[in-house]
Amino acid sequence: MVFNSINQTDIFYIYIENIYIMNLQQLEYIIAVDKHSNFVKASEACFVTQATLSMMVKKLEEELGVKLFDRSRKPIKTTEIGEKIISQSRKIILESARLKELVNDEKRQIAGELKIGIIPTLAPYLLPLFLKKIMGDFPKVNLIIHEYPTDEIVKKLKLGELDAGLLSTPLNDVLIKEQVLFYEQFFLYVNAQEKGFDKQYVLPKDIDINRLWLLEEGFCMRSQVLNLCDLKKQNQVNERINYEAGSIETLKNLVENNYGITIIPELATHHLSSTQKKRLRYFKSPAPVREISIVTHREYIKFRLIEALTQTILSVIPKESQSSQRIKIIKF
């Protein structure tokens, strides 16, 4: 009796819709297995049971007539044909998401989920400036924000796991699109008892590597500081204390309570106390800076969301910081 109210056309579209949803789920499942190299972890990431995910993956393999994963390996390894199919699957998932963006564009609606990666040396200083504003101006936007190093952000952009990144550029990657937001000047932060830094302006050559606290390996700012100070050429290093910090705040605390100097970016100086500001020293003009950009995959799709994020950030950054005419950009 129920089917009497549904004509054949309705049944056809219901059937097609179910097949389409099933296939998209299968593609998402094999992408997850490829990422985690483990069915249990993949199922947890997809919020389904391991049995369901395994069944759907096996069914897809049967439909295609190929093995996507070598289950005899620990961890599981994607087969050669599996890698090709998963690469194509990512494109299909991306194109399916593009349909929603087309609808939002037609409605001129700024809504949806935006996954952002931001480097740790930028996150604690930039995020508080724009988060409240963007959430207030765009109530239909859901932000998912992760702190990652630069390499991880680029990797996740290429895999479609992030929509945009906020980091230091240039990256010189043909698959990544960069839009410069602003330039952030570097400052020296010195211990009150540090000799030789009583002058307001200093040169990079004035810095002794044995007195300099650095971020640990993997931070792009570490590379910038090393290149700025030409420290890679200095071989006489005192290794009595070889400590590399994981945050700018740790570096500042080490300087304040121990000895030496460190180098911090401009946004990290905005909330210093009057006493802390006395520890700041300027580099002699032209001041070295880092370039901060919003980066996306070359084939990104969330145009309106990313434009909203870009314009919101620019609205809270001083205009003078958005110009490169007064500064020297550090190349690394």
N, C-alpha and C positions, 0 to 999 in steps of 0.2 A: 504493500500500500504506500510505503514511503517513496518508492521510486516512481510512482505515478505522477508525482509533482515535479520530477526532474526530467527534462527532455534529453535526447541523445547528445545534443551539442554541449549541454552542461556536463554530462558524464565524461565526454571527451576532454573538456578543459580541466576537469578535476583530475583525470588520469594524467594528462600532460604535466599539470602543476606538480603532482606528487612525484613523477619521474624526475622533473627538473630539480626539485628540492633534494631528493635523494642523491642525485649525482653531485650536487654542490657539497652536500655533507660528506660524501665519499672523498671528494677532492680535498676538503679541509682535513679529513682524517689522515689521508696519506701524507699530506704536507706536515701534519703534526708528528707522525711517526718518523718521517725523515729528519725533522728538527731534533727530536728527543732520542732517537735511536732506541726506543723502548715503548712497547705497547701500553704498559701501565701508565707511564708518565704522559704519553700522548692522550690517553683516555681522560686523565685528570685535567689536562689542559683544555680538552674539548667538552668537559662536564658531562661525560657519558660513562657507562660502565665499560670495563675492559673487554667484556664479552661482546657487547654491542659493536664497539669499534673494530674488534678483530673480525667479526662476522661481515661487517660492511666492507672492510678492506679485502677480505677473501673473495667476497662476491664481485667486487670490482676487478680483481685479478682474473676471476673466471670469465667475466664478460669480455675482458680485453685479451684473454688467452696468454698472459705473460705473468711472470713473477716479479713483483715490484720490490720485494725485500728478501734478503737472505736471512732466514730466521735461525739458521744454524750458527750464525756468528753472534758473539757477545762482545760489545753491544751489537744490535741488529744493524746490518749494512744494506743500504739501498743498492739495488742492482744497476747495471749500466742503463738498461732500458727504463728502469724505474726513475733514474735521475732525469731522463728526458721527459718522461710523462709528468713528473712533479714540477719540472720547470714550466711546462705548458699549463699545468693546473694552476700555478700561481697567476699566470696571465688571465686565465678564465675567471678566477676569483676576483681579480682586479677589474675585469670588464663588467662582471656582474655588479660590483660595487659602483661602477660608473653610472649604471642605470639610475640608482638612487640620487646621484649627484645631478643627473640631467633633470630629474623631477624637481629637486631643490632649486636648480637654476631657473627653471620655468616659473616656479612659484616665487622666485627671488627671496628665498628663505635661507637664513643662516642657521642651520640646525644640524645636529648629529654628533657623532663621536670623533674626537681628534686626539690621536696618540702622538705624544711629543717626547723626544729624548733631549736631554740637556746635560752639558758637561758639569761635573761637580764644582769646578772653580767659578762657575757662573750662576748656578742654581740658587744658592742662598742669598744672592744679592739682586738678581734680576726678577725672580719669580714674585717676591713680595711687592714689586713695583706695579705689576700689571694684572695679577690674578684676580683681585677684587673687582677691578674695572671690567675685565672681559666677561666675568661671570654675571656682573650686573647689567652690562650692555647687551649680552646675548644669552638670555635665560634658557634657550633651547639647545645650547652647546654643552656637551659633556667632555671634559678634559681628562685624559689619562696621561700622567706625567711620570717619566722614569729618569733617574740619573744614570748616565752611562759615559764611559770614555769615548773619545771621538771615533775610534775604530769600530766600536760596538754600535754606535749610532749609524754609521755608514752601512755596516753590514745589515742591520735591521731595516734600514730604508730600502735596501736592494731586495730584501726578502719580503717586503710588504708588511712587516711587523710594526713599523712606525710610519706615521704620515709626514712628520717634519722633525727637524733637529735644530737646536740652538747651540752653536759652537763657534770656535775660532777657525777662520778661513785664511787663505785659500786651501782647498783640498786637492785641486788639480785632478779631479776624477770626472771622466766624460759622462758617467751615468748619473752624476749628482748636479742638481741645479742650485746655485748659490745666489742669494739676494742679501747684499750688505745692509745691515741695520744701523750699526754705529761703530765707533772706534773708541777703544778703552785705553787710556794712558796708564803706563806703569810708573810706580813709585817705589822708592827704597823705604823700608821700615827698619829703623835702627835701634839698638839698645842704647839707653841714655849714657852708658859709660863707654861706648864704642869710640875708640880714638880715630881721628882722621875724618870724621863725619860731622864736624861742627859747622861746616859750610852748608848753605842752603841748596846749592846746585853741585852735582857730581857727574863724573864721567864713568862709563862702564869699566874702564881700565883701573879705576880706583878700588874696585871690589876684589877682595881676597877670597878665593874659594874656600880657604880654611875657616873663614868667618861667616860663610853663607849657608843658610838653611834652605834646603830644596824640597820640592815635592817628589814623591816616589816615581819610579819608572812607570810609564803608561799615560802620564798626564801631558797633554800637548803644551801646557804652560811651562813645564820643565824644559822641554826642547827650546822654547822661545827664550827662556832665561839663559840657558847655556849658550845659545847662539848670540844673544845680546852681549853677554859678557865675554865671549870668546873663551869660555872656560874649558872647552875640550882641548885647548892647547896647553893648559896648565897641568903639569904632571906632578908637581910637588904638593901632595895632599896629605895632611895630617889625619890619620884614620883612628885616632883615639876615640872619637865619637863619629860613627857613620850612621846617622839616623835620617831617614827620609820620610817626611810626613805625608798624610793622606788628605789634608785639608789646609786651606789658607789660614783658618782660625788657629790650627795647631802651630803653624809657623809663627804667627804673631805672638802666641803665648810663649813659645820657646825664646823668641827674641826678648820679650818683656821680662821674663823670669830667669834667664840664663845669660846669654851673651850673643854677640854677632848681629847679623842683618838678614833680611829676606827681601823679596820683591813681591809686591802685591798689585793687583789691578785696581783701576779707579773706583769701580762700584763698591769694592771692599773698604773704601775709605769714607764712605758717606755717613756711616753711623759711628765713627770713632768719637771718643770723648775728647775734650779739649787737651787733656794730658797725652792721650794717644796721638793726637794730631801733631804734637810737638816732635814726635819720633819720625815724621815723614820728611823725606828729602826728595827733591826734584832732580830728574836727569837734565843735564844741560841741553838746551834746545838744538835741534828739533827733538822733541820728546818721543821716545819709543812707545809704540802702542800695539795692541792686538786688534784685529778686525773681527767683529762679531756679526754673524750672518744667520739667517734662517735658511736651512737647506732642505731640499726635497729630492725625491727620485725624479729623474728626468721626465717620467711618464706619470707624475702624480695627478690625482683626480679631484681632491677636495679643495677646489679653487676658492670658493667663497669662505670656507672655514679658515684656510691658511691666510687669505687676504685679511680677514678680520683679525687674526692673531698678529699679523705683521703691522697693521695700522694701529692696533692697541699698544703694542710695544713702542712704536715710534712716537706715540702721543705722550709717553711718560719719560722719554729720553730727551735731554736738552738738545736743542737744534745744533749747537756748536759741536756736539759729539757725533753728529751725523755727517760732518764734513771731513774730508781727508786732506784738505789744503794746508792745515797748520801742523801736520804731523808726519812722522816717518813710520811706515808699516814694517813690522818685523817679518822677515822672510825666513822660513824654516822648512 
